[in-house]
Amino acid sequence: MKMEDQMKDCYENPIIISDMGKKGLVCHYQFEEGSSQFIFLDIDKETGGISVNNPLSLTTSSFVQIISSSEGLLLLSSIGENQLNYLVFNPSTKRSVILPRHGIAGLIIRSGFAFDGKHFQVVLVHVLRDEENDLGPVPGDVELEVFSSETGAWRNHRPSSLSLNVELPENEFPELSIAPLFSNGAIHWEISGQLLVYHVEDDYCEVIELPNVFEDWSWQSTMTYRRCLWESEGRVQYTYTDFDGIHSWNLLQEDDYNVYPHKNVFDREKFRWALAYSISHQDLAGQYPEILILGDHWEPRNASPIAYVQKSETMYLQLPGIVVAYNTRNRILQKVCRYTFPGVDFNRCSFFPSIHRSVCHEQNESRSEIGEVVDLPIGKEVNSFSF
């Protein structure tokens, strides 16, 4: 099958368009022997409850990693001979397309994905590597390698007038990385305390300082603070934890300065964020101490924000062995799903926000109430699949 036919086969199903899709989560289990398991979870936008979408869930015998999701499609990576292979996967149709090899000789520091319902683009952010000292990126220009499903080929893009100080730690921890976000026609990445934004249609980049930027970001990013990018009410939202609590900021657009005049007391040219809400650890631990306090004290590193649903005003947090839902309006926290660690062969478990829909699931759909705790079917053979 030709690549253009593969790509059409991958995303031609009309049920994946966002206004018809269902917000949810993807639980990705990785095992030491190389296999993976993907459990798709639907979120009831009215109640905030969670249910397992069995038709979409699957297991793989090969090692694959989720990079990003966009409008129902997933960007995955797998280990190749000399470089990572990138593939786009449609969970609804179980179709995928492997992208052709790119020609990047430098260090790829971020990957991103954009899908508008008709065509998709995969974007690789790369910089020069300090080969002489066997170190990470050296100061210099950032370049993008862009694959378009419309052309079926990669192209190089070198942003003009882009100042980005890349300070990556020598060893980045995958479990602490942030999934990129495609929102308002742009891909957003967190890099070295800054937000790199690539506007897909207009083909240009901008850099925005993050609200929790730290002088030595390469040191801070190795700490176990958890961060997340998501979209709420059409605005990009950046959420992170620290020793005080969980804080969520809205990235302001030009017309938003009239919406948040009382909250934005900063220089709009230098600081483009408005605080949406903060949640103290004491508030969380006071409601469910048995799941939030390990040992004799609260560990902020154990709370990982993973998604937010505006309709139900619910934020989802991953904790060891459990996912909880916190209503930011009435400040009530409840358990929504449990997951287990299947023995010594377990590598790690990650959750990602997603949009998906399955026809056969819709026929038997029932409302999931908040407070109903779902046990994830980890370790079971569910729709075995090979990439």
Secondary structure by P-SEA (a helix, b strand, c coil): ccaaaaaaaacccccccccccccbbbbbbbcccbbbbbbbbbbcccccbbbbbccccccccbbbbbccccccbbbbbbbcccbbbbbbbbccccbbbbbcccccccccccccccccccbbbbbbbbbbccccccccccbbbbbbbbbbccccbbbbbbbcccccccccccccccccbbbbbbcccbbbbbcccbbbbbbcccbbbbbbbcccccccaaaaaaccccccccccccbbbbbbcccccbbbbbbcccccccccccccccccccccccccccccaaaaaaaccccccccccccccccccccccccccbbbbbcccbbbbbccccbbbbbccccccccccccbbbbbbbbbccaaaaabbbbbcccbbbbbbcccccccccc
